[in-house]
Amino acid sequence: MKFLNKLLIDDFVLNEISFKEFFQENQRYSNIWVNPTLLKTIADLSKTEVYILTIEQNSSLVAYFPLFYKRHLVFNICINPYLYFYGKICFTFDPKKRIQDNKYRELLITEAIAKYLGKKYYKISINLEYSHSDMRGFTWNHLRVTPYYTLFIDLLNGCNEEDYSLSRRNGIKKAHKIQFTIKSDILYPDFKRLLLATFERKSYNINDKIDYFYNFMKQMEDENLVEIFACSIENKVEFFQVSLKDDYEKKVYSMYTGTSQIAYKFGLNSFMYDKILKQFQLNNYSQYDFCGMNIPSVSKFKADFGGDLQVYYKIHKNL
């Protein structure tokens, strides 16, 4: 195995390893965010390099952490590319040990990672998956930590229309009064039209990212890692949504949605999200993550389906 970087920090040895080599030797796919196909697809689309930061103690692997890397001039930059919503630190030690022992060990590992990132990277911007709630290892080592929010729907106990807001229930009723067609694919012109319209309403310009989003969807569809939902009125697509499936943890992530004003007018957004939630519930998934509750205009719509607010954190370093 070729080590790209190797540092001894505290009681740990940290290495950056080619993700291909790592997954050839370690068949650990415990979470969609460390799935090799997802990592390679995002690295190729974003024109970044992806490595696995391994953390060893006493010659045993105790954790690993995917890192996306770019070089700007002479500087190393560690980033979260578009659509890589969460970075995931995967701990490999025995979960059956006493909880407090594991918590303390995780803190020490997090500290070692923070020191490594601070030494190696000139600039850092990483979203950490919400299971990482203890940020002391990062703040103690002078990295900035900013809280962000997302919303979970418990698919095992949720998806009941009586728990939705009156606005969502009325939207579903309104959609039942019109004729529409539901399908599981979308062509590029409709994809581009609806995604641009959606982001324009949020005051974001993503003209240069349309192909990125579309190619991600198609490549993930080929690997059966996403579900595509689309809805047409009179043969014109007015709504689509792309959900990323985690078959390891039985979770689903809402990656992005394209929708028109017509869809809002006739309640299709409410109807389709209700359908999406119920379909994943029927397929035995346990949780649906809306992947963000940080834009006021969108947060109200998502919250209308119920669910629980969850904090995740962004790690920064800017010099």
C-alpha positions, 0 to 999 in steps of 0.5 A, a space after each residue: 500500500 502506497 502512503 501519500 502522507 504519514 504523520 505521527 500525532 499523539 498516539 496515532 499514525 495518520 496516512 492518506 491512501 488512494 481510495 482504490 487501494 484502501 477499499 481493495 484491502 478493506 471492504 468497509 462500506 458502512 455508510 453511503 458517504 464512504 461508498 467507493 462509487 459515490 466517492 469516485 463519481 463526485 471526485 471525477 465530476 468536481 475535478 478533485 482528488 479523493 483520498 482516505 485518511 487512515 488513523 492507526 493505533 498500535 498498528 491497528 486501523 481505528 478510524 478512516 475519513 474520506 478527504 476531497 483535495 484540490 491544489 491552488 497554486 502552492 496551497 492544499 485545499 480540503 473541500 466538500 464538493 457539490 453533492 457530497 453532503 456529509 463527511 463521515 469519520 468511520 470508527 472501526 473499534 468494537 462498539 460493544 465496549 463501554 460507551 464512555 470508553 468509546 466516546 473518549 477514544 473518539 475524542 482523541 481520534 478527532 483531535 488527531 484528525 484536526 491536528 493533521 488537517 491543520 498541518 496539511 491544509 491551507 484551507 478547509 471546508 468540510 460538512 461532518 455527518 450529524 452523528 459527530 456531535 462532539 466538536 471539541 477536538 476541532 475547536 481545541 485545535 483552532 478550527 472553526 465550527 459552524 452549526 447547520 440544520 437538517 430535518 429527518 422524517 422517521 419513516 418507521 413511525 412517520 408519513 402520516 398525513 394527519 401529522 402534516 401541516 394544513 398547507 401540505 394536506 390541502 396541497 395533496 387534495 388539490 393535486 388529486 383534482 387534476 390529471 398528471 403522470 408520474 414517471 421515474 426518469 427525466 430528460 436533460 432539457 426538462 431537468 435543466 429548465 426545472 433545476 434552473 428555475 428552482 435555484 433562481 427562486 433561491 437567488 442562486 446561479 447554478 448555470 455552470 453546475 447543471 451538467 454536474 448535477 445531471 451527470 451525477 444523477 445518471 451515473 448514480 442511477 446506473 449504480 442503483 444508488 438513487 431514485 428519480 421521481 418526476 411528474 408531468 401535466 399534459 406531457 410537460 414535466 413540472 416536478 422532479 426529485 432525486 433521492 440518494 439511497 443508503 442501503 447500509 443504514 437504510 436511510 435516504 437523502 434528498 439530494 435536489 429537486 426541480 419544480 415549476 410554479 405550476 407544480 406549486 399552484 396545483 399542489 404537486 410538490 406536496 403530493 409528490 413528497 408525500 408519495 416519495 416518503 411513503 414509497 421509501 417507507 414501503 421499501 423498509 427504509 428507516 429515515 428520510 433526510 431533507 439535507 438542509 434546513 438553512 434557507 428560510 423559504 425552503 425550510 417552511 415547506 420541509 417542516 410542514 411534513 413533520 420530522 425532527 430538526 438535527 444539527 450537523 457541523 461545518 469545519 472551516 479553516 481560512 488563512 
